[in-house]
Amino acid sequence: MKAVVSVTLKPDVLDPQGEAIRKACGSLGHAAVTGVRQGKLFEVELDAADEAAARKLVEELADKLLANTVIEDYRIERIEA
Amino acid sequence: MKAVVSVTLKPDVLDPQGEAIRKACGSLGHAAVTGVRQGKLFEVELDAADEAAARKLVEELADKLLANTVIEDYRIERIEA
């Protein structure tokens, strides 16, 4: 199975990299872009009996390894068979 | 509107960072994890009349700025009002 997990900075945490991208959008003539935040994406291939087991494992990995939950939130975007 | 875009390395491109994470999963006792690939996630806030306009703008940004389409693929994960 493949699980896709996104990890993003919590809303209160400053993101200078995202801000630099927003400015670059403005320089390219896309003033309609009012904000950009950058995060990380993890595609995890795993052996699991079913989707529930996969979700449990991925949540544990995200908590322990993929995200720093002090400053980051994670979200399981999808789990594919 | 908020658009969420993921950028991942093309399947043929090596990903040593993902491989390091896979090994760390193994060290933590999660041998069920057979592969990890790391990518980037962008949350883009933008002014657009409707979802179609937002999608068009985000595709242009992804092509020009967010992804290096020689070695990366992008995917619009979702567009939220």
N, CA and C atoms of all chains as a GROMACS GRO file, in nm:
protein
  486
    1MET      N    1   0.084  -0.119   0.000
    1MET     CA    2   0.000   0.000   0.000
    1MET      C    3   0.088   0.124   0.000
    2LYS      N    4   0.032   0.234  -0.049
    2LYS     CA    5   0.108   0.359  -0.046
    2LYS      C    6   0.029   0.464   0.030
    3ALA      N    7   0.094   0.525   0.129
    3ALA     CA    8   0.032   0.633   0.205
    3ALA      C    9   0.103   0.762   0.172
    4VAL      N   10   0.026   0.868   0.157
    4VAL     CA   11   0.084   1.000   0.130
    4VAL      C   12   0.053   1.090   0.250
    5VAL      N   13   0.160   1.141   0.311
    5VAL     CA   14   0.147   1.222   0.432
    5VAL      C   15   0.204   1.360   0.406
    6SER      N   16   0.130   1.464   0.438
    6SER     CA   17   0.185   1.599   0.426
    6SER      C   18   0.217   1.653   0.564
    7VAL      N   19   0.325   1.728   0.573
    7VAL     CA   20   0.368   1.789   0.698
    7VAL      C   21   0.384   1.939   0.673
    8THR      N   22   0.312   2.019   0.749
    8THR     CA   23   0.315   2.164   0.727
    8THR      C   24   0.344   2.235   0.859
    9LEU      N   25   0.405   2.350   0.849
    9LEU     CA   26   0.428   2.431   0.969
    9LEU      C   27   0.294   2.472   1.029
   10LYS      N   28   0.287   2.477   1.162
   10LYS     CA   29   0.165   2.526   1.226
   10LYS      C   30   0.143   2.672   1.184
   11PRO      N   31   0.018   2.716   1.183
   11PRO     CA   32  -0.012   2.851   1.131
   11PRO      C   33   0.067   2.963   1.199
   12ASP      N   34   0.101   2.948   1.328
   12ASP     CA   35   0.171   3.054   1.401
   12ASP      C   36   0.321   3.058   1.371
   13VAL      N   37   0.373   2.956   1.304
   13VAL     CA   38   0.517   2.949   1.281
   13VAL      C   39   0.551   3.023   1.151
   14LEU      N   40   0.648   3.112   1.159
   14LEU     CA   41   0.690   3.190   1.042
   14LEU      C   42   0.748   3.098   0.934
   15ASP      N   43   0.727   3.134   0.808
   15ASP     CA   44   0.776   3.052   0.696
   15ASP      C   45   0.844   3.143   0.594
   16PRO      N   46   0.969   3.181   0.618
   16PRO     CA   47   1.038   3.274   0.526
   16PRO      C   48   1.054   3.217   0.386
   17GLN      N   49   1.067   3.085   0.375
   17GLN     CA   50   1.081   3.023   0.243
   17GLN      C   51   0.952   3.042   0.161
   18GLY      N   52   0.839   3.020   0.225
   18GLY     CA   53   0.710   3.042   0.158
   18GLY      C   54   0.694   3.187   0.118
   19GLU      N   55   0.738   3.277   0.207
   19GLU     CA   56   0.726   3.420   0.180
   19GLU      C   57   0.812   3.459   0.059
   20ALA      N   58   0.930   3.398   0.048
   20ALA     CA   59   1.018   3.424  -0.067
   20ALA      C   60   0.949   3.378  -0.196
   21ILE      N   61   0.879   3.265  -0.190
   21ILE     CA   62   0.809   3.214  -0.308
   21ILE      C   63   0.694   3.309  -0.346
   22ARG      N   64   0.624   3.359  -0.243
   22ARG     CA   65   0.515   3.454  -0.271
   22ARG      C   66   0.569   3.577  -0.343
   23LYS      N   67   0.683   3.627  -0.296
   23LYS     CA   68   0.743   3.744  -0.362
   23LYS      C   69   0.782   3.712  -0.505
   24ALA      N   70   0.834   3.592  -0.527
   24ALA     CA   71   0.872   3.551  -0.663
   24ALA      C   72   0.748   3.546  -0.753
   25CYS      N   73   0.635   3.501  -0.697
   25CYS     CA   74   0.510   3.500  -0.776
   25CYS      C   75   0.475   3.643  -0.816
   26GLY      N   76   0.488   3.737  -0.723
   26GLY     CA   77   0.459   3.877  -0.753
   26GLY      C   78   0.550   3.928  -0.864
   27SER      N   79   0.680   3.893  -0.856
   27SER     CA   80   0.776   3.938  -0.958
   27SER      C   81   0.742   3.880  -1.094
   28LEU      N   82   0.682   3.763  -1.097
   28LEU     CA   83   0.643   3.700  -1.224
   28LEU      C   84   0.508   3.754  -1.275
   29GLY      N   85   0.452   3.851  -1.203
   29GLY     CA   86   0.328   3.912  -1.248
   29GLY      C   87   0.202   3.847  -1.193
   30HIS      N   88   0.219   3.761  -1.092
   30HIS     CA   89   0.101   3.695  -1.036
   30HIS      C   90   0.066   3.756  -0.901
   31ALA      N   91   0.017   3.879  -0.905
   31ALA     CA   92  -0.018   3.948  -0.782
   31ALA      C   93  -0.138   3.882  -0.714
   32ALA      N   94  -0.210   3.797  -0.787
   32ALA     CA   95  -0.326   3.728  -0.729
   32ALA      C   96  -0.285   3.631  -0.620
   33VAL      N   97  -0.156   3.595  -0.616
   33VAL     CA   98  -0.109   3.505  -0.512
   33VAL      C   99  -0.082   3.586  -0.386
   34THR      N  100  -0.159   3.562  -0.282
   34THR     CA  101  -0.149   3.645  -0.161
   34THR      C  102  -0.070   3.579  -0.049
   35GLY      N  103  -0.041   3.452  -0.062
   35GLY     CA  104   0.037   3.386   0.041
   35GLY      C  105   0.080   3.247  -0.002
   36VAL      N  106   0.200   3.207   0.040
   36VAL     CA  107   0.248   3.072   0.011
   36VAL      C  108   0.310   3.015   0.138
   37ARG      N  109   0.279   2.892   0.169
   37ARG     CA  110   0.345   2.822   0.280
   37ARG      C  111   0.404   2.695   0.221
   38GLN      N  112   0.529   2.665   0.260
   38GLN     CA  113   0.589   2.542   0.208
   38GLN      C  114   0.592   2.434   0.315
   39GLY      N  115   0.560   2.314   0.274
   39GLY     CA  116   0.567   2.200   0.365
   39GLY      C  117   0.638   2.084   0.299
   40LYS      N  118   0.627   1.967   0.362
   40LYS     CA  119   0.691   1.847   0.309
   40LYS      C  120   0.587   1.741   0.278
   41LEU      N  121   0.623   1.654   0.187
   41LEU     CA  122   0.532   1.545   0.151
   41LEU      C  123   0.611   1.414   0.158
   42PHE      N  124   0.551   1.313   0.216
   42PHE     CA  125   0.615   1.182   0.224
   42PHE      C  126   0.525   1.078   0.159
   43GLU      N  127   0.581   1.002   0.065
   43GLU     CA  128   0.511   0.888   0.006
   43GLU      C  129   0.571   0.763   0.070
   44VAL      N  130   0.491   0.693   0.147
   44VAL     CA  131   0.540   0.578   0.223
   44VAL      C  132   0.480   0.450   0.166
   45GLU      N  133   0.568   0.361   0.117
   45GLU     CA  134   0.524   0.228   0.072
   45GLU      C  135   0.531   0.136   0.192
   46LEU      N  136   0.422   0.062   0.217
   46LEU     CA  137   0.426  -0.025   0.334
   46LEU      C  138   0.340  -0.149   0.313
   47ASP      N  139   0.377  -0.253   0.389
   47ASP     CA  140   0.297  -0.376   0.391
   47ASP      C  141   0.198  -0.365   0.505
   48ALA      N  142   0.069  -0.374   0.475
   48ALA     CA  143  -0.032  -0.369   0.580
   48ALA      C  144  -0.151  -0.453   0.535
   49ALA      N  145  -0.219  -0.511   0.632
   49ALA     CA  146  -0.330  -0.602   0.601
   49ALA      C  147  -0.446  -0.526   0.538
   50ASP      N  148  -0.475  -0.409   0.590
   50ASP     CA  149  -0.587  -0.331   0.537
   50ASP      C  150  -0.560  -0.182   0.560
   51GLU      N  151  -0.654  -0.101   0.514
   51GLU     CA  152  -0.632   0.043   0.522
   51GLU      C  153  -0.624   0.092   0.666
   52ALA      N  154  -0.702   0.031   0.756
   52ALA     CA  155  -0.700   0.074   0.896
   52ALA      C  156  -0.563   0.050   0.957
   53ALA      N  157  -0.504  -0.068   0.927
   53ALA     CA  158  -0.371  -0.099   0.980
   53ALA      C  159  -0.267  -0.005   0.922
   54ALA      N  160  -0.280   0.025   0.793
   54ALA     CA  161  -0.187   0.117   0.729
   54ALA      C  162  -0.196   0.254   0.793
   55ARG      N  163  -0.318   0.300   0.817
   55ARG     CA  164  -0.338   0.433   0.876
   55ARG      C  165  -0.276   0.441   1.016
   56LYS      N  166  -0.294   0.333   1.093
   56LYS     CA  167  -0.239   0.330   1.230
   56LYS      C  168  -0.086   0.341   1.225
   57LEU      N  169  -0.025   0.262   1.137
   57LEU     CA  170   0.121   0.264   1.126
   57LEU      C  171   0.171   0.402   1.080
   58VAL      N  172   0.103   0.457   0.982
   58VAL     CA  173   0.147   0.586   0.927
   58VAL      C  174   0.132   0.698   1.030
   59GLU      N  175   0.024   0.692   1.109
   59GLU     CA  176   0.008   0.793   1.215
   59GLU      C  177   0.122   0.785   1.315
   60GLU      N  178   0.162   0.662   1.349
   60GLU     CA  179   0.271   0.644   1.445
   60GLU      C  180   0.403   0.699   1.386
   61LEU      N  181   0.428   0.667   1.259
   61LEU     CA  182   0.549   0.717   1.193
   61LEU      C  183   0.550   0.869   1.188
   62ALA      N  184   0.435   0.926   1.153
   62ALA     CA  185   0.428   1.072   1.140
   62ALA      C  186   0.456   1.137   1.275
   63ASP      N  187   0.398   1.082   1.382
   63ASP     CA  188   0.418   1.136   1.516
   63ASP      C  189   0.564   1.126   1.560
   64LYS      N  190   0.627   1.013   1.532
   64LYS     CA  191   0.760   0.985   1.585
   64LYS      C  192   0.870   1.040   1.497
   65LEU      N  193   0.850   1.036   1.364
   65LEU     CA  194   0.963   1.049   1.273
   65LEU      C  195   0.944   1.159   1.168
   66LEU      N  196   0.826   1.166   1.109
   66LEU     CA  197   0.811   1.253   0.992
   66LEU      C  198   0.784   1.398   1.029
   67ALA      N  199   0.712   1.420   1.140
   67ALA     CA  200   0.677   1.556   1.178
   67ALA      C  201   0.734   1.589   1.315
   68ASN      N  202   0.771   1.714   1.333
   68ASN     CA  203   0.803   1.767   1.465
   68ASN      C  204   0.675   1.833   1.514
   69THR      N  205   0.600   1.762   1.598
   69THR     CA  206   0.464   1.809   1.631
   69THR      C  207   0.463   1.932   1.722
   70VAL      N  208   0.581   1.977   1.763
   70VAL     CA  209   0.586   2.104   1.837
   70VAL      C  210   0.556   2.221   1.742
   71ILE      N  211   0.610   2.212   1.622
   71ILE     CA  212   0.593   2.324   1.527
   71ILE      C  213   0.522   2.284   1.398
   72GLU      N  214   0.496   2.154   1.382
   72GLU     CA  215   0.437   2.109   1.254
   72GLU      C  216   0.308   2.028   1.277
   73ASP      N  217   0.221   2.036   1.180
   73ASP     CA  218   0.102   1.951   1.175
   73ASP      C  219   0.122   1.849   1.064
   74TYR      N  220   0.061   1.732   1.078
   74TYR     CA  221   0.064   1.639   0.965
   74TYR      C  222  -0.077   1.600   0.927
   75ARG      N  223  -0.090   1.550   0.807
   75ARG     CA  224  -0.220   1.509   0.754
   75ARG      C  225  -0.198   1.391   0.661
   76ILE      N  226  -0.274   1.286   0.680
   76ILE     CA  227  -0.267   1.174   0.587
   76ILE      C  228  -0.355   1.210   0.468
   77GLU      N  229  -0.291   1.240   0.354
   77GLU     CA  230  -0.365   1.289   0.238
   77GLU      C  231  -0.447   1.177   0.175
   78ARG      N  232  -0.384   1.060   0.161
   78ARG     CA  233  -0.457   0.947   0.103
   78ARG      C  234  -0.380   0.818   0.127
   79ILE      N  235  -0.454   0.708   0.122
   79ILE     CA  236  -0.392   0.576   0.130
   79ILE      C  237  -0.441   0.497   0.009
   80GLU      N  238  -0.344   0.451  -0.072
   80GLU     CA  239  -0.380   0.380  -0.195
   80GLU      C  240  -0.344   0.233  -0.181
   81ALA      N  241  -0.428   0.146  -0.233
   81ALA     CA  242  -0.401   0.002  -0.223
   81ALA      C  243  -0.283  -0.035  -0.312
   82MET      N  244  -0.903   3.181  -0.217
   82MET     CA  245  -0.902   3.035  -0.232
   82MET      C  246  -0.765   2.981  -0.194
   83LYS      N  247  -0.764   2.857  -0.154
   83LYS     CA  248  -0.636   2.795  -0.119
   83LYS      C  249  -0.615   2.671  -0.207
   84ALA      N  250  -0.501   2.667  -0.273
   84ALA     CA  251  -0.466   2.550  -0.353
   84ALA      C  252  -0.349   2.479  -0.287
   85VAL      N  253  -0.355   2.347  -0.287
   85VAL     CA  254  -0.246   2.268  -0.231
   85VAL      C  255  -0.183   2.188  -0.344
   86VAL      N  256  -0.053   2.210  -0.364
   86VAL     CA  257   0.019   2.148  -0.475
   86VAL      C  258   0.132   2.062  -0.419
   87SER      N  259   0.142   1.940  -0.463
   87SER     CA  260   0.254   1.857  -0.421
   87SER      C  261   0.352   1.843  -0.537
   88VAL      N  262   0.480   1.842  -0.503
   88VAL     CA  263   0.587   1.826  -0.602
   88VAL      C  264   0.672   1.708  -0.558
   89THR      N  265   0.684   1.609  -0.645
   89THR     CA  266   0.761   1.489  -0.609
   89THR      C  267   0.863   1.459  -0.718
   90LEU      N  268   0.971   1.396  -0.678
   90LEU     CA  269   1.071   1.354  -0.776
   90LEU      C  270   1.009   1.252  -0.871
   91LYS      N  271   1.048   1.256  -0.997
   91LYS     CA  272   1.001   1.155  -1.092
   91LYS      C  273   1.051   1.018  -1.046
   92PRO      N  274   0.978   0.912  -1.079
   92PRO     CA  275   1.012   0.778  -1.027
   92PRO      C  276   1.156   0.735  -1.057
   93ASP      N  277   1.212   0.781  -1.169
   93ASP     CA  278   1.348   0.738  -1.205
   93ASP      C  279   1.458   0.814  -1.131
   94VAL      N  280   1.421   0.920  -1.061
   94VAL     CA  281   1.522   1.002  -0.994
   94VAL      C  282   1.548   0.947  -0.854
   95LEU      N  283   1.676   0.927  -0.822
   95LEU     CA  284   1.713   0.875  -0.691
   95LEU      C  285   1.675   0.972  -0.580
   96ASP      N  286   1.639   0.919  -0.464
   96ASP     CA  287   1.597   1.002  -0.352
   96ASP      C  288   1.667   0.954  -0.224
   97PRO      N  289   1.794   0.994  -0.204
   97PRO     CA  290   1.869   0.946  -0.087
   97PRO      C  291   1.806   0.988   0.046
   98GLN      N  292   1.740   1.105   0.047
   98GLN     CA  293   1.675   1.151   0.170
   98GLN      C  294   1.561   1.057   0.210
   99GLY      N  295   1.480   1.019   0.111
   99GLY     CA  296   1.372   0.923   0.137
   99GLY      C  297   1.428   0.789   0.183
  100GLU      N  298   1.537   0.747   0.121
  100GLU     CA  299   1.598   0.619   0.158
  100GLU      C  300   1.648   0.623   0.302
  101ALA      N  301   1.703   0.737   0.344
  101ALA     CA  302   1.748   0.753   0.483
  101ALA      C  303   1.630   0.741   0.579
  102ILE      N  304   1.516   0.796   0.540
  102ILE     CA  305   1.397   0.788   0.625
  102ILE      C  306   1.347   0.642   0.633
  103ARG      N  307   1.354   0.572   0.521
  103ARG     CA  308   1.313   0.432   0.521
  103ARG      C  309   1.400   0.351   0.618
  104LYS      N  310   1.530   0.378   0.614
  104LYS     CA  311   1.620   0.306   0.706
  104LYS      C  312   1.588   0.340   0.851
  105ALA      N  313   1.556   0.467   0.875
  105ALA     CA  314   1.520   0.508   1.012
  105ALA      C  315   1.394   0.435   1.058
  106CYS      N  316   1.299   0.417   0.966
  106CYS     CA  317   1.177   0.341   0.999
  106CYS      C  318   1.214   0.199   1.040
  107GLY      N  319   1.306   0.138   0.966
  107GLY     CA  320   1.351   0.003   0.999
  107GLY      C  321   1.415  -0.001   1.137
  108SER      N  322   1.499   0.100   1.167
  108SER     CA  323   1.566   0.105   1.297
  108SER      C  324   1.466   0.120   1.411
  109LEU      N  325   1.353   0.186   1.382
  109LEU     CA  326   1.250   0.204   1.485
  109LEU      C  327   1.160   0.080   1.497
  110GLY      N  328   1.192  -0.025   1.420
  110GLY     CA  329   1.115  -0.148   1.430
  110GLY      C  330   0.999  -0.158   1.331
  111HIS      N  331   0.995  -0.067   1.234
  111HIS     CA  332   0.886  -0.071   1.136
  111HIS      C  333   0.935  -0.128   1.004
  112ALA      N  334   0.963  -0.258   1.006
  112ALA     CA  335   1.013  -0.324   0.885
  112ALA      C  336   0.905  -0.327   0.776
  113ALA      N  337   0.780  -0.302   0.814
  113ALA     CA  338   0.670  -0.303   0.716
  113ALA      C  339   0.683  -0.188   0.615
  114VAL      N  340   0.763  -0.089   0.650
  114VAL     CA  341   0.784   0.023   0.557
  114VAL      C  342   0.889  -0.019   0.455
  115THR      N  343   0.850  -0.030   0.329
  115THR     CA  344   0.941  -0.081   0.227
  115THR      C  345   1.001   0.028   0.139
  116GLY      N  346   0.948   0.148   0.148
  116GLY     CA  347   1.005   0.256   0.069
  116GLY      C  348   0.948   0.390   0.110
  117VAL      N  349   1.031   0.494   0.103
  117VAL     CA  350   0.985   0.629   0.134
  117VAL      C  351   1.041   0.722   0.028
  118ARG      N  352   0.959   0.810  -0.024
  118ARG     CA  353   1.005   0.916  -0.114
  118ARG      C  354   0.963   1.049  -0.053
  119GLN      N  355   1.054   1.146  -0.053
  119GLN     CA  356   1.017   1.276   0.002
  119GLN      C  357   0.994   1.378  -0.108
  120GLY      N  358   0.891   1.456  -0.091
  120GLY     CA  359   0.861   1.562  -0.185
  120GLY      C  360   0.831   1.692  -0.112
  121LYS      N  361   0.777   1.787  -0.185
  121LYS     CA  362   0.745   1.918  -0.127
  121LYS      C  363   0.597   1.945  -0.142
  122LEU      N  364   0.548   2.029  -0.053
  122LEU     CA  365   0.407   2.066  -0.057
  122LEU      C  366   0.398   2.218  -0.053
  123PHE      N  367   0.313   2.274  -0.136
  123PHE     CA  368   0.294   2.419  -0.135
  123PHE      C  369   0.147   2.449  -0.112
  124GLU      N  370   0.119   2.535  -0.014
  124GLU     CA  371  -0.017   2.584   0.009
  124GLU      C  372  -0.020   2.727  -0.045
  125VAL      N  373  -0.096   2.747  -0.148
  125VAL     CA  374  -0.097   2.877  -0.217
  125VAL      C  375  -0.232   2.945  -0.194
  126GLU      N  376  -0.228   3.061  -0.130
  126GLU     CA  377  -0.349   3.143  -0.114
  126GLU      C  378  -0.357   3.236  -0.233
  127LEU      N  379  -0.473   3.239  -0.299
  127LEU     CA  380  -0.483   3.325  -0.417
  127LEU      C  381  -0.623   3.378  -0.436
  128ASP      N  382  -0.628   3.491  -0.506
  128ASP     CA  383  -0.755   3.550  -0.545
  128ASP      C  384  -0.791   3.498  -0.683
  129ALA      N  385  -0.906   3.431  -0.694
  129ALA     CA  386  -0.949   3.382  -0.825
  129ALA      C  387  -1.101   3.382  -0.827
  130ALA      N  388  -1.157   3.403  -0.945
  130ALA     CA  389  -1.303   3.413  -0.958
  130ALA      C  390  -1.371   3.280  -0.928
  131ASP      N  391  -1.311   3.172  -0.976
  131ASP     CA  392  -1.371   3.041  -0.954
  131ASP      C  393  -1.261   2.934  -0.952
  132GLU      N  394  -1.303   2.811  -0.932
  132GLU     CA  395  -1.205   2.704  -0.917
  132GLU      C  396  -1.126   2.682  -1.046
  133ALA      N  397  -1.193   2.698  -1.161
  133ALA     CA  398  -1.124   2.677  -1.289
  133ALA      C  399  -1.012   2.779  -1.307
  134ALA      N  400  -1.040   2.905  -1.271
  134ALA     CA  401  -0.938   3.010  -1.283
  134ALA      C  402  -0.823   2.982  -1.186
  135ALA      N  403  -0.858   2.939  -1.066
  135ALA     CA  404  -0.755   2.909  -0.966
  135ALA      C  405  -0.666   2.796  -1.016
  136ARG      N  406  -0.729   2.693  -1.073
  136ARG     CA  407  -0.652   2.578  -1.122
  136ARG      C  408  -0.556   2.619  -1.234
  137LYS      N  409  -0.604   2.705  -1.322
  137LYS     CA  410  -0.522   2.750  -1.434
  137LYS      C  411  -0.398   2.826  -1.383
  138LEU      N  412  -0.421   2.917  -1.287
  138LEU     CA  413  -0.311   2.995  -1.231
  138LEU      C  414  -0.211   2.904  -1.160
  139VAL      N  415  -0.264   2.810  -1.082
  139VAL     CA  416  -0.176   2.723  -1.004
  139VAL      C  417  -0.094   2.632  -1.095
  140GLU      N  418  -0.155   2.585  -1.204
  140GLU     CA  419  -0.080   2.502  -1.299
  140GLU      C  420   0.036   2.582  -1.360
  141GLU      N  421   0.009   2.709  -1.391
  141GLU     CA  422   0.113   2.793  -1.449
  141GLU      C  423   0.226   2.814  -1.348
  142LEU      N  424   0.190   2.842  -1.222
  142LEU     CA  425   0.291   2.861  -1.118
  142LEU      C  426   0.374   2.736  -1.097
  143ALA      N  427   0.305   2.621  -1.095
  143ALA     CA  428   0.375   2.495  -1.070
  143ALA      C  429   0.476   2.469  -1.183
  144ASP      N  430   0.432   2.494  -1.305
  144ASP     CA  431   0.520   2.472  -1.421
  144ASP      C  432   0.641   2.565  -1.420
  145LYS      N  433   0.617   2.692  -1.383
  145LYS     CA  434   0.722   2.793  -1.395
  145LYS      C  435   0.812   2.800  -1.273
  146LEU      N  436   0.752   2.778  -1.155
  146LEU     CA  437   0.820   2.821  -1.032
  146LEU      C  438   0.833   2.710  -0.928
  147LEU      N  439   0.726   2.634  -0.909
  147LEU     CA  440   0.726   2.542  -0.793
  147LEU      C  441   0.796   2.410  -0.823
  148ALA      N  442   0.787   2.364  -0.948
  148ALA     CA  443   0.847   2.236  -0.982
  148ALA      C  444   0.952   2.252  -1.090
  149ASN      N  445   1.054   2.171  -1.083
  149ASN     CA  446   1.150   2.158  -1.192
  149ASN      C  447   1.104   2.037  -1.272
  150THR      N  448   1.033   2.064  -1.382
  150THR     CA  449   0.964   1.954  -1.451
  150THR      C  450   1.059   1.859  -1.525
  151VAL      N  451   1.188   1.890  -1.524
  151VAL     CA  452   1.285   1.794  -1.580
  151VAL      C  453   1.295   1.672  -1.488
  152ILE      N  454   1.296   1.697  -1.357
  152ILE     CA  455   1.314   1.586  -1.263
  152ILE      C  456   1.198   1.569  -1.166
  153GLU      N  457   1.100   1.660  -1.172
  153GLU     CA  458   0.989   1.653  -1.075
  153GLU      C  459   0.854   1.652  -1.145
  154ASP      N  460   0.758   1.586  -1.079
  154ASP     CA  461   0.619   1.591  -1.120
  154ASP      C  462   0.543   1.675  -1.018
  155TYR      N  463   0.435   1.741  -1.063
  155TYR     CA  464   0.351   1.808  -0.964
  155TYR      C  465   0.208   1.758  -0.977
  156ARG      N  466   0.133   1.781  -0.870
  156ARG     CA  467  -0.006   1.738  -0.866
  156ARG      C  468  -0.083   1.839  -0.782
  157ILE      N  469  -0.195   1.885  -0.833
  157ILE     CA  470  -0.280   1.974  -0.753
  157ILE      C  471  -0.365   1.884  -0.665
  158GLU      N  472  -0.334   1.883  -0.536
  158GLU     CA  473  -0.401   1.791  -0.443
  158GLU      C  474  -0.546   1.832  -0.421
  159ARG      N  475  -0.567   1.962  -0.400
  159ARG     CA  476  -0.704   2.010  -0.378
  159ARG      C  477  -0.709   2.162  -0.390
  160ILE      N  478  -0.828   2.212  -0.418
  160ILE     CA  479  -0.850   2.356  -0.418
  160ILE      C  480  -0.969   2.382  -0.327
  161GLU      N  481  -0.944   2.465  -0.226
  161GLU     CA  482  -1.049   2.494  -0.127
  161GLU      C  483  -1.098   2.636  -0.144
  162ALA      N  484  -1.226   2.657  -0.128
  162ALA     CA  485  -1.281   2.792  -0.142
  162ALA      C  486  -1.239   2.881  -0.025
   0.00000   0.00000   0.00000
